[in-house]
Amino acid sequence: MSTRRGATLIELVLVMMVIFTMAMVVAPRFSDFLPALQVRSAADGLFATAGKARADAVLTGARYRLVIDPGARTYGISYEPRPVKAPGKFEKLGGAWSEEELPREVVLESTDGFSDADGKRFLEFRPDGTAKEASIVLANEGGDRRTIKISAATGAAKIEAAEVAAP
């Protein structure tokens, strides 16, 4: 008569797979409840959008803009599809890059260095990769803050060290 004690390796692996799968599904949902993570996520999204606009400007030889609408709390990319035939006419880039909404708890504190057009703020990336010196400050009521800086010489974006409110 054999009495089995413990679990087999296969049983342990299956349990670990179930736990990891559940963690992958549940963890992102909890991040919405943490205000500091919302500011970080919004800053990461704006940072990625600025990088995409700059890269596309260099790759295509057209002017691209990072457009922020403070009233609608959205941001996205627009581009100049026909610079010779229709100079200055910008269109939204298709897909997910056309418009993204800021989380409700995140406040756009400032967009220094941006220009105004139709109540929207924009930063233009030129085909050589340069842009005007600019900064975007995102925050929440708790005092968590992230600053995205755009370099004039290179047009590259970077996220400044985060300021996190004390508990």
Steps between C-alpha positions, in 0.01 A plus 500: 500500500642830389393827655585807304616812682551835333434604144656401172698744295223515238243595764725776633560639151126501426422684823775757425361554148151564639636745759709692244211515253270640766763754606544619141126556465438658840813715551432757222150558637640594841739754348202722416434536871847628581525873419879503462481221242240693303733800475787272401290319241376828349857635486623179338224528238584863419871414492438217251278723287766774486762241402275362226433849360872580492597165344230528233609856414855380443401185310245662268652846457170664597407720795323323786330651804433381850156656556354547848142614551475614864122547476430149376790356705640319195828479312608351170703542183422696187714532189534706182422249222557735203752768596542627143137495378335591833761648734387549859205260470531232767297181534468257790717194475285190474461224753577515869737796454226737384353566843551372854315617809668596827376317810233692688718550809802631306527876452695667221679771701694662217621470145784753486644559155191379314319716244122561490263416215121472531515471880748214474867498586754344267870434470634458151774251411692590185640254243850548641376374839514835678220674685448803720615460862191393694376333816179328602409468868244241611382475859219386727332645807726299727808686377643224280667667202686402181672737259576416138772718347556539126851607394514769232826379346403137455122496548549206734262463793594393852305456819641695794531333839158447647377700792285277717288634782578377849237265645 
